[in-house]
Amino acid sequence: MATRRLTRRERCAAGRHTPAEIKEGGDGEIRRAQCRYCGAPIMRTQATRIWFAAGRMA
């Protein structure tokens, strides 16, 4: 049985964001962006290589 694909809203709710425009940090290690679909601030490091939410978690 095939699994269904997640919608954009479901992907963001699950923490799997998609970057819109990527900005490199001063040292080149951290990259910051905003999610293309929900607008949440996200970041990525070379060590983790995944996008995760950044900023305040309220």
C-alpha positions in Angstrom: 0.0 0.0 0.0 1.4 3.4 -1.0 1.5 6.2 1.5 0.1 9.5 0.5 2.2 12.6 0.1 2.0 15.3 2.8 0.4 18.6 1.9 2.5 21.8 2.3 0.7 22.6 5.6 1.3 19.1 6.9 5.0 19.2 6.0 5.5 22.5 7.9 3.5 21.2 10.9 5.8 18.1 11.0 8.9 20.4 11.0 9.9 19.7 7.4 10.2 23.2 6.0 11.3 24.3 2.5 13.6 27.4 2.3 12.6 30.3 0.0 15.8 32.5 -0.1 18.9 31.3 1.6 21.2 33.7 3.4 24.7 32.6 4.4 26.1 33.5 7.9 29.3 35.3 8.4 31.4 32.1 8.9 29.6 30.2 6.1 28.6 27.4 8.5 25.0 28.5 9.4 22.5 29.3 6.7 19.3 31.1 7.4 16.1 31.4 5.5 12.3 31.7 5.7 10.0 28.8 4.9 8.5 29.1 1.5 5.1 28.0 2.6 4.5 29.2 6.2 7.1 32.0 6.5 8.7 30.6 9.7 12.4 31.5 10.2 14.5 28.4 9.7 18.2 27.6 9.8 20.6 24.9 8.8 24.2 24.0 9.7 26.7 22.0 7.8 26.8 19.4 10.6 23.0 18.7 10.6 22.2 19.3 6.9 18.5 19.6 7.7 16.4 22.7 8.0 14.9 23.3 11.4 12.9 26.1 13.0 14.9 29.0 14.5 13.9 31.8 16.8 11.3 31.9 19.5 9.1 28.9 20.1 5.9 30.3 21.6 
